[in-house]
Amino acid sequence: MEKLILFDFDGVIIDGMDEYWQSSLIACEKYLKSPEIEKGFDINREVSDTFIAIRPWVKYGWEMVLITHEICKKDEPLNNPKRENFIKNYKHNCQAILNRNSWNPYILQRSLDNARNYQIKLDKNAWLKLHRPFGEIKNFIQRLQINGIKIGIITTKGKIFATEILHQLKIYPELIFGYEDGKKVDIISRLIKEFEIQGFIEDRKETLMKLITKKKLKSIPYYLASWGYVKANDLLDIPQEINVLKLKDLKDLKNILAY
């Protein structure tokens, strides 16, 4: 079978913090129609420290809109004193906010997608420039392809947006999967039937922990990208099935391919 290496996207190939914040602000201001947010608020404000602190807990794009909404509320906004309590019960708090506003993830994801489409139509290049690539990863991918190894991207971003960004960076993976394609575990379960998967590089420890419990996926080498949106304790108590990867490790293909 052909050899394939899989990559997460946000936090592994690109740092998109500025774009997450900008698009989430626009989603709240233009599309969410929440009475808890003042219309016409500044959508060009600097990235919130609270947003940056909570980002490592985010799994799906819609959660960023929810967090931004809480930060920008007129009354009792989510700020520094409150954010630690929010983080401690992250999933519960997100669900409580969904319930309180009669929202569902689809509504929030659609508002985020609309915000991105709005920016692309307004000034595509300006939107693309909000994404900062990790140069070491770009070079690594190009060297892998020269050596005949195919590249797959699995992201919780919309496929169309990930493709736009990758092509702008002159990265052309053979396979791209967005949130529309389902859960990562299901995508990888399908791919392992067609390819010899040489590794999966991901910055969410929780995702990797789930994958290593799947018997049919145990043969895949897993790598935790230490440069990504990792939590402070993510690098502690790492199971032997997961390898912590640093950007400097990518200088030598043997660090991955000789696993």
N, C-alpha and C positions, 0 to 999 in steps of 0.2 A: 504493500500500500504506500501511497505518497506520504511524505512526512509533512507535518503541520505543527506550527506553534501558535497558541492562542494568547491573545492579549485582552485585558480589560482596556477601557478607553480613558475615561475621566480619572485623573490622578496617576495613570500609568504612562500614557502617551502624551497627554496634554495637561497643563494646569489651566483650568477654565474658571477659576474662582471669580474673576471680574465678570465673566459672561453669566455665570449662575446668578449672581447678585443682580446684575443689570436686567436680565430677562425676567427674573422673579419680581423685581420692582415694577416692570412694565405690565407683567401679568396681573399684579394686584391693582395697579392704577387703571388699566384700560379694560380688563376682561373679567375680573373677579366680581365686581359690583358688590363689594362688601360695605355695609353701613358703618362698620367699625374703623374704616380708613377714610381719611379726608381726601377728597378728589383734588387733583392738581398738585399733589405733593411732589417734592423734588425727586425725580427718577435718575438724577445724575450724581447722587450723593456717593461718598466713598463706601467701600465695602464695610459692613458692620462687623465689629470685633465679635459680637455674639454669633453672627452668621458663620464666621470663620471657625469659631470654637465648636459649633454644633455640626458643621459639615461632615466630619468623619463618621457621624452616626447615620447619615443619609444613605438610603439604599436606592430609592427611586426619585426621579426628577420632581414629581409632584410634591414631595415632602419639602423641597426647597421653597416652593411657593407658600406652603403652609407656615414655615418658619418665618419667612419674610413678612407675611401678613401679621404674625404675632409681634414682630419687631416694630412694625410701622403702625400699630394700632393707636388710635387717639387716646384711649384710656387703658391704663395698666399694661403698657407694652412690655414685651419680653426683653429684659435688660440684664446687665451683669449680675446683680444680686440674685435674680431669678433663674438664670440659665443653668446653674448647676443642678437645681431641683428638676428642671425640665429634662436635662440629660439623664439623670438618674432613673427616670421613668419614661424614657423617650417614646417607646411604642405606645404605651398607655396614654401619654399626653397628646400624641398625634391623633390617636383614635378619639379622644375626648373632644378635641378641636373639630374634627370631622363631624362628630355627632352634634355638637353645639351649633354648628353652622348649617347642618343638613347638607353637607358636602359628601362627595365620594372621590376616590383617587382619580377617576376618569375626568371629572370636572376640572380638577386642579391641573392634571396633565394637559388637558386641552388648552387651558389658559396659558400654560407655559409654551406649548407648541405654537399657539397663536402669537405670543409675544416674540418668539424667534422668527416666525414668518414675517411679522411686521417689520422687524429690524433688517431682515434680508432684503425685503422689497425697498425699504427706505435707503439703506446703504450697506450693501452686502460686504464690501471690503472692511468697513468699520466693525461690523459684527465679527467677521473672521479674525480680525486683529485682537479681539478680546481673549483669544485662546493662545496660550504660550506653550509651545512644544518642548519636551525634554529632548535636547539634541542627541544625547547618548542613545536614546531609544530609537530615534529616527535612523541613525547610522547603523544600529544593531539590526533593525528590520531590513535595511537595504543589503547588508552583508548576508543575512539569512537567505534572502531571495536569490542573491548571486550564487549561493551554494545549493540552490535547488529546493529549498524548504519553503513551503507555502505558508502564508500568514492569514490568520483569522482574527477578526475583532468581534468581541461580544460586549455590547454596551447596553445600559439601561436608558441611554439617550435614544431619540428617534433615529432610525437608520438614515433618513435623508439628511439630517443635520450632521451626523457623524461623517457621512460620505463627503459632504461639502468641505468640512474642516480638513479631513485627511487629504483630499485632492489639492486643497490650497497649500498644504505642507509637502506636497509631492510624495505622499505615501499612498501606495496603491495595493492594498491587501487583496488577496484572491477571494476572501469571504468576509462579509460584514453582516452582523446580526444586531438589530435594534430591539427595543422593548417590545415591538410588535411581534417578534419571533418567539416570545415565550421566555421561560425561566432558563437561567444559565445551565442548570443541571440537566434540563431536558435537551437543550441544544448540544451540549457536550456528549450526552448519551447517544444522540444521533450521529454525531461526527466520528465517534470512536469506532463505529461500524465501517466507516469509509476511509479513515486516515490513521496513520501511525502518529499519534499525538506526542510530540516531543516535550511539551510543557504548557502550562497555563500560568501566566503572570497576572496577578490580581492584587489590589491594595486593600481589599476587605477581608480581614481574617475570618469573619463569620462565614463568608461565602466559601472560603477554602475549607473551613472546618466541616461544613455540610458535605462538600464534595468528597472528602477523604473517607466519609462513612459509607459511601456507595461502593459496594463490592465490585461492580463492573467497571468502575472508574479508578480503581486503586493503582492501576499500572501507570497512570499519568503522573509525571513529575509536577509538583505544585510549588509556586514561588510567590512569596509575599513581597510586594514592592515597597521597600522601606521609605521611598521618597514620596509616596502617595499620601492620601488622606487617611493616615493611620492614627488610631487613638494612642494615648500615652502608654497604655499597658498592652498594646497589641504585640509588642516585640518580646513579651515575657511568656514563659511557659509554652513555647512553640512545639507542637508535636513533631516527631521525627519525619513524618511524611511531608512536612512543609519546610521549604528552604527560604530563609530570609535573603533577599537579593538587594544589593546596593547598585547604584548607577555605575560605579567604577567596575563592578563585576562584568559589565556588558562589553568591556573592551576586548575580551577574549571569548570567542565563540565556545571554546572548550568548557567554560564555566557552566554552560547550559547543556550543550550537546553531548558532553562526556558524562552526564549524570548516570 
